[in-house]
């Protein structure tokens, strides 16, 4: 189990004890969503959300919310969008998605 978690973290751009590379992960998740691969986007984003300092995780949470929405996981998506707004009140896209 530890090896699987380490492999997932490595794929997600998260080294042992290192903060994730948020811009790169957001870019990768956008590519996956364009390719209609939302489950893979969640697999990339979730370990990064857990590893990132909470205050830096808004963009990761937003992308994950989009991926969950694409998988018809609307309640989970809405919860993440609320977290994004809590972290970054001026994140207009999150407000629009919840409207």
N, C-alpha and C positions, 0 to 999 in steps of 0.2 A: 504494500500500500504506500509506503514511504517513497519507493522508487517511482511509482505511478504519479504521485504528487509532485515529485521533483521533475519528472519528465513534462508534466503539464505546465509547471512553472517555467521551465526552460523554453517551451514552445511559446509561452505567453510573454517572453521577454523579461522574466523576473529571475534574477540570480539569487543564490542563497543570501538572504539578508539585505538584498539590494532593492531599492524602490523600482517599480516597473517604468519603462520608457513609455509614458502616456501618449505622446504624439504618434509614435510608431504603432502602438497598439490600436489607437483610434483609426489610423490609416488602414491597418490590416483588417480591422472589423468592417470598415466601409467597403473594402474590396469583397469581403465575404458576403456582406448583405447585398451588394450589387449582383453577385453571382448566385443569389437566392440560396445561401448556405447559412441560415441563421443559427442552427445548432452548433456549427463550428465556431461561429462568432462568439456564442456564449461560452464555449469551451476555452476560447482564447481570453475572453474578457473576465470571466469570473475569478480565476486565480489572481489576476492583476488587481481587481477590485479589492480582494482580500489583502493583498500585499501592499497596496498603495496607502500612503497617508490619507486618512479620510478626507481632509481638506483638498486634496489633489485628485480625488476620484470622480468628480462630477462628470467629466467627459466620458469616462469609462462606463459609469452607470447609465448615462444617456444612451450610448451605443448598445449596451446590453438590454435596455428597455425596448429599443427598436427591434432588436433580435427576438426578444420574448414576444412582442406584439406580433411579429411575423409568424410566430408559432402558435398564435391564438391563446397565449398565456397573458390575458389582458389584466388580470388583477395584479400579477407580479410586475408587469410592465408599469402599471400605474403607480405602484409602490415605489419602484425605482425612480420614476419621474418626480414623485414628491420628494424623494431624498435629494435629487439633483437640485430642485428649487430651494430646499432647505440649505444646501451647501453653497449654491450660487443663485441668489434671488434674481439676478439679471439674466439668467440663462433663458432667453426668449423662446427658443425651440422647445424646451421642456414645458413651458407654459402653454404653447400652442398645441402640443400633443395631448395635454390634459383637457383642453377646452372642448 
